[in-house]
């Protein structure tokens, strides 16, 4: 089924009055996922209240630095050298976002990158709400093998011609979003809209240079932007099943703590953990299931406590891989249900309803965009 083939579309007369009046389907390609990474191309498809395409727009953006994974997005330094800087396209992009809900596949990522670019340009993005199509597909219970864009496209019969090209990815998402929107309207589904919190300023803080990064356009790699908005996360709905067993799988409800620098913005990494059904802990205790750190030999309070409690430790890359296959709470037993390394049993807790499907993530290096990460059901 494609947008044009759907013969059962909800009419405007029966359309939910609480639904937004317009959408901006967005895709950005970037130099990576870290907080200092930059947008190198952006595309927007503007849709009306019923999901019909009004127009589309695309631009390259000179990131003033190395373009990152060229083998993924295909945009070289030579191609980007003559492109406009973000401040030069910020006004036109703002016009296309203004008054509309930002729609993206993994919307927390696209929104975060856009918000940072506007903050660097000393401007504020006009977006006030976002909608993640991964979250929407979950609300609809779509029978997808995973939550990659290509799977959503295949479900609705949308042909993807040029993956990781912002304009084609935005087109594919727009075509898949319309039937999703109409299915939600027919079923009386509440759209998973989240608040967008614009950054009001951007500060540069010293940071260690990223391994393997070669700066270009005369820029230095020794500094990166820093921002950490305060936020309150909803409580994890699943009981703690116990510690993670090395070699096994994570299970919804496990308590995960993070320590030290991460290549992926910590907020994004924590969002992925929360969306997978994990409990993000701010400290390490005997109840902590796993500590994620790229520097296990450091003497931070978390690593010291993890060592004293015998808490399993993995690095960021291993954790990213573990997020690809998290066992639902109350689901079938896995290797994570084996006895703990110290001989004690891993307690499963009381039975709970089976958790939401856990998104699969592409097995790409942690710095690079992954279509399978998820925007959460609620921002605190």
N, C-alpha and C positions, 0 to 999 in steps of 0.2 A: 504494500500500500504506500503510495506517495501522497504528497499534499494534494495533488490534483485528482487523485483517484478516490479519495475518501468521500464516499457518498452519504455518510451518516453524520456530517458535521452539525454541531449545535447551531441553531439560528440565533441571530442577535436578540430576538425577542425573548428567548429562554436563557440568555447569557447571565451568569451570576453578577449581580450588581456590585459585589465587593471586589471583583477582579480589576486589575489595573487597566488604564486607558491606552497604554502603549508600551512597547518594549524595544530595547536596543540589544540585539544579539551581538555579542562581542567575542573576538578572539585576538589575543596578542601573542606574538612570538618574541622570545627574550634571549638574552645572553646566558641565562641560567636561572636558578631558583633562589640564590642567596639574596640577602637584603640589599646588597649593593649592585645587583644585576639590573640591566636596563632593557627597555622595550626596543626592539629593532623593526617591528612591523605591527600594524594594527588594522583591524577591519571591523566595520559595524554594519549590520543589516537592521534598518528600522522597520518595525512591524506595528500595525494598528492593534486595537483592542482585541480583535479576533485572530490575530496572528498572521494577517496578510502582509506580504512584503510591500513596503512603500518605496524604499530606495536602499542603496548600499554605497559604501565608501571604503577606500583602502589607502594606506600610506606606508611607505618605508620611513624609518626613523634612524638617524645617525646616532649610535649610542655613545660616541666619543670614547670608545674603548674596544677591546677585542670582541668580535661577534659571538664567541662561544662555540657551541656545537654545530659547525657549518654542515657536517654530514647529516644533521637532522633537518635543519630549516633551509639550508642551501644559500644563505645570505652571507657573502664574503665581505671582507673589509673594503674591497674595491667597489662592490655593488653599493655599499652603504655610505661610502665616502661623500657622494654627492647628494645624499638624502637630507631632508630638513631635520633640524634639531627638534626635540620634543616641544620646547616653548613655541616653536613656529607652527606647530599643528595643534597645540593645546586648545586654542579657541574653536577651531572647527570640530574637534572631537567633542568638546563640551556642548556645542550646539546639538550634536547628535545624541548625546546622553541626557540632556536636560529634560526633565519631566517624564522620564521613562524608567522602567525597571530594567536594570542591567541583567541580561541573561547570558550565562556562560556555562561551559562544561568544566566543572571545578571552579566555580565562580569566586571562591575565596582567593585563589591565586591571581586570576585576571584582575579582580578588584584591587588587591594589594599592590600589584605592579603599577596599575593606573594611579592609585592614590599616592604612591611614592613619587612617581614622575611629576604629578601636579605639585606636590610639596616641594620638590627640588626646584620647580619653576616658580615657586612662591605664589602659587594659585591653589584654588580649591576645586576639586571635581564636583560637578553638580549632582552626582548620583546620590540618591537617598535610600534606595532599596535594590537588592539583588535577588536573583533566583538561580539556583544551581540545577541544571537539567539532570544531574545524577540524583540529587535529592528528590526531584519530581518523578523520575522513573521508579524510585523506591516507593514513593507515595502511591503510584499507580500500580505497583506490583508487576511491572513488565517482566516477562520471562527472558531476561538477558543472561548470557553465560558469564558476563562480567560487566563492568561499568565503563568500558572504554567507549570513546566516541564512535569508533567503527562498528561496535556492536549495536549501539543505539541507532545508527544510520541503517544498518542491515535490517533491523527489526521493522523499520518503516519503509524499506525499499529505496532508500536514498543512496545514490551512487557517489562515492568519494573519489574525486579525480586527482587531488594533489594534497595528500596528508601533510600536516605541519606547514602548510601555506595559509597564512591568516585569512585571506579572502575566501579560499575554498572551505576551510574549516568552519568559518562563520556561515557560509552558505549551507553547508551540510547541517549545521546545528539549527539554523532557521527552518529548514525543511522538516527536520525531525521534531522541532519544538511545536510547530503548529498542530499536528495531530495529537501530540501529548497534551497541549493546552485544551483542545476540544474534548479529549477523553476525560480530562479533569473536570471540565464544565459539565459534561453529561453525567458524571458520577458524583457531582457535588463535592469534589475534593478541594480541600483548602490548600491553596498554593503555598509552598514552603518559602515565603518571602522573609528575607533577613535585612536588618538595618545595615546601611553602609556608613561607616564612621570616617569621614574625611580626615586626613592628616592636615594640621594647620601649620606645621613647620617641619623643617628637615635639618638635622644637625649632623655634622661629620665628626666621627670619633675615630681615634687611631685603632687599627686592627692589623693583625698579621696578614701578609699577602697570601692569596689563595695559591695552593700548590699547582704548578703547571700553567699558571696564568701569565701571559705575556701582554702587557698593556700596549695599546696602539693609540693613534691620534694624539700622541704627546701626553697622554694621561698617566698618572701614577697609580700603582695598585696598592699603595700602603695605607689607604684610608677608605673607609666605607661608611655609608649612611647608617644611622642607628635610630630605631624607633621601637617603642615597647608600650603600646597603649594598655592601660589597666583594663582587665576584663574578668568577669565572674562566670565560670562555666557551670552548666547544669550538672547536677549530681549524676554519677554513673548509675544507670538503672539495673545493673547486673551485680550479683554477689561476687565477691572475690573467690575464684576457684583455687587460689594458692600460687605457688611460685612457678615461674617458667622453668621448664626442664631443657637444658641445652640439647639441641638436636631435634626438639619437638616443635610444636606450634604454639602460638599465642592463643588465648581463649578470652572471649568477652568477659569483662569484669576484672581482669588482671590489673594490678596497680603498677604503673610504669612511671619512673622518675627520670629526669634528664639532668645531666651535669656537663658544664663546660661549653665550649664553642661548637656550633654545628654549621655545616656548609649550607644546609637548607634553613631558612628563617625559622627560628624556634617556634614562633606562633603557627606557622604552617605545619611543622612537624607534629606539634601538639594537637592541632586540629585533625590531622589524619588519624592520630591515635584515638581521639575522642570519637570520631566518626566510625572507627572500626569497633567501637564498643568497649574501649579500654578506659581505665580510670587514670587520669594524669595526676600524679602526686607531686606536691611541692617539696617533700622531704623524703628521706629514706628511713624506714622502720622495719621491724620484724615482719610486717604484713606486706612489704613491698615485693612485688613479683619479679621485677626486672629493673636494672639501672642501665640507661643508655648514655654512653660517654665515648668520646674519641680519644680520651686521655686517661685510661684506667689507672695509670701509675701516679696520677696527681694526688695531692694531699687535701683535696676539698672535703668538706664535712660529709658530703654524700658518698664519695668513694671510700672514705675511711669507715663510715657506718656500714656500707655495703660489704666491705671486707670482714668487718667484725660479725655481721649477721649471716655471712655466707650467701648474700644475695647475688644471683647470677648477673653478669655484666656482659653487654654486647656493644659493638660500636654502631655508629649511625647507619653505615651501609648495610650491616646485617639486620638491623631493626627495620630498615626500609623494605628489605626482602621479606621479613617475617610478616609485615603488614599486608602482603599480597594474599595471605591465606590464614585468616583468623577464624578459629572455630567458634560458631555461634553458641551462646549460652544455652544450656539445655540440649545442645546438639549431640551427635554421636561422639563417642570417645575417640581421642586421638593420642598421639605420642605424648601430648602435654599432660595426659591423665595418668602417666606412669608415676611410681613412687619418686619422691624428691631425691636429690643426690645424697642427702644426709641419711637416707633410709626411712624418713618419715613419710606418711602418705600425703598426697596433694588433695586437700579437702575440696569437694565440688560445691558445697553450699546447697541450699534448698532448691528444688526444681523451679525453673522460670520458663516462660514462653520462649520459643525459639527466637533468636535475635534477627535483626534485619540482615539482608544479604551484605556481605562484606566486599567492598570493591577490590578488584584486582588492579595491581599497578604494573606498569611496564617495567621490565627489568633493565632500566637505563641507569647510568651513574646518577648518584643522588643530586648532582648539580643541575641536571637537565630536566625539562618539563616532562611530566607524566600525566597522561590523560585520565588515569584512574583515581586520582586523589579526589577528595569529596568535600563539598561545602556542608557544614553541619546543619542540623535541624533547628538550632537556636543559638543565638549569640547572647552571652550574658553581659 
